[in-house]
Structure formats: structure tokens, C-alpha cells
């Protein structure tokens, strides 16, 4: 499961690098708030300089790749230590918590809190990524809870 999350997060980050323009449009519209309610009192929060869109997108991609790398390191170590004494395997298992934390920061803090609430992404009929972010977050948290269970 941990290696599955690693594959997912790495693939998302790699896809965003190799098909930069597709999701860059998403970031641009969310940050510029150009598809939120026209009379929204929150539109003062909009970021319109193109450099800010690229910087935010780079941060998102780095978070996705970092999450994937942490889950990969944890999963490979767990695989290696699967026949080790329980305390050794527990240390390997605890490494997965860093992946959970990174994923939480990307998909909850980044997409739900910052994108969804600060930039009012929920107001956009087209550029609202809260539901996919929630699905990703639930999968990450579920695996994190499962991995943490005692043997």
C-alpha cells in the first residue's frame, strides 16, 4: 500500500512536469480567481502575476514528488525489513508517517485550505479540485492508519 501511494504521488508529479501546461491552467485560474463568483468579496486575494502561478505550481510539483519519494523510501525499507525483528520493522514503518505528513500538506493544506478556502476554489464551476484532493487525502490517511496498527 505504501509503495502504491509512492507510485501515485510520483506519477502525479512526473505528469505535471511532462505535461506542464495542462494543470498549470488549473493553478492559474485558481490563483487568479477569475472563475469565482464575480461579486465575491474575496477576490482581493487573487494572485495575477504569472511568476506567482509558476512558483505555486513548482511548489505543488515539489510537494508531490517529495511525497512520492518519502513513501517510496518507507515502502522499500518496509519491504527490506519485513522479516526483521518487530522493532526494526516498526522503525521502517514509522518512516511512512513522513509521507503521510507530506501528502497531508499537499492535498489538505495546499488544495483544501489554500486553494479551496483562501482562493475560493469552491466557487469555481470548472476549476475546483477539492473533491479529487479529498479522495487522495483519504487514501493517504487510511494507509497511514493501517500501517500504524500494531502487528
N, C-alpha and C positions, 0 to 999 in steps of 0.2 A: 504493500500500500504506500509506503514511504517513497519507494522508487517510482511508483505511479504518479505521485504528486510531483516528484522531481521532473519526470518526463513532461508532465503537463506544464509546469511553470517554465521550464527551459524552452519548450516548444512555443509557448506564448511569446516569450522574449525574443526568440530567434525569428518567429513570424513577424514580429513588429520591426525587427531590423531589416529583414529581407523584403518585406512589403510595407516599408515605412509609411508610404502615403495613405494607405487605407485607414489605419487607426489614427494617423496624425490628424485627419479631418475630424475625427471624434474629439480629440483633445482640443483642437482649435475651436470647435463650436461650443464645447462645454466651457472652456475658459473665457471665451469672448461673450458668452451668454447671449448670443444672437438669435437663439431659438427658444428662449424662455419667454414668459408672458411679457408682452410689450410694455405693460404698465407696472411691472414688478418694481417695488421699491428696493429690491436687492441688486439691481443692475449696476449700481455703483461699484460693485465688487469685480466687475469684468476686467479681464486682462486682455488687452488688444495688441500689444507689441508682438510681432511674430517671434522674436527671440525668446519671449516667455513661454510660448507654446512649445518651441523646440526644447527648452530647458526642462519643462514639466514632463514632456514625453521621454526625454533622456532619463529623468529620474524614475519614471514608471518602468521603463525597459530595464534599467539597472536593478530596480526592486524585483522585477520578475525573474531576471537571470540570477540575482543573488538568492532569491527564494529557492529556485531550482537547484543551485549549487549546494546550498545548505541541506536540502532534502536528499540530494544525491550523495553527499558525504555521509549523512546519517544512515541512509539506506545501505550503502556499500559497507559501512562499518558494522551495521547490524547483521548483514549477510555474512561478513567475515567472522563475527563473534557469536554466531548463532549456536555454536557448540562449546563456547567458552563457559567458565563458571558464571552463575547468575549475576554476580556483582559486576563482572566485566561487561556482560551483555547490557546490564542496566545503564552503564556509562554510555555505551553506544546508543542505546535507546533515548537517553536524555538529550543527545545531540539533535534529535528530531524537533525538540522544542524550539530551537533557534529557527528552523524552517517554518514552524507554525507562527512564531513571532513575526518573521519577515513577511509571510503571507498575510497575516493579520494587518500589518502596517500598509501593505499594498492595497489589498482588496477591501478592507474595512475603513482604515483611516484615509487612504488615498481616494478610493472611489465612493464610499458611502458618506463619510464625513466631509471631506474637502470637496469632491466633485458633486455629490448629491445634495449636501446642505449648503456649503459655503457658496458654490457656484450654481445652486438651484437647478441641478441637472434634472431633478424630478419634474420640473416644469416643461421640459422639452419633450415633445411628442416623438421625436426621432432619435435624439442623442442622449438617451437615458440608459446608462449601463448599470443601474443599481441591481436589477434582477440577476444578470449574469454574475456580477461581483458577489452577490449574496450566495448564489449556488457554489461558487468557487470557495468562498469563506466557510460555508457549512461543511464541504468535503474536507477542507484542511483541518477544521476544528474536530470533526468526527474522527479522522485518522489520528490526530494528536491525542484525543481522549482514549482511543483504543490502544495506542502504543504505550500510553502511560499506565495502563492497567497492570496490576501485579501478575507475574507468571502463574 
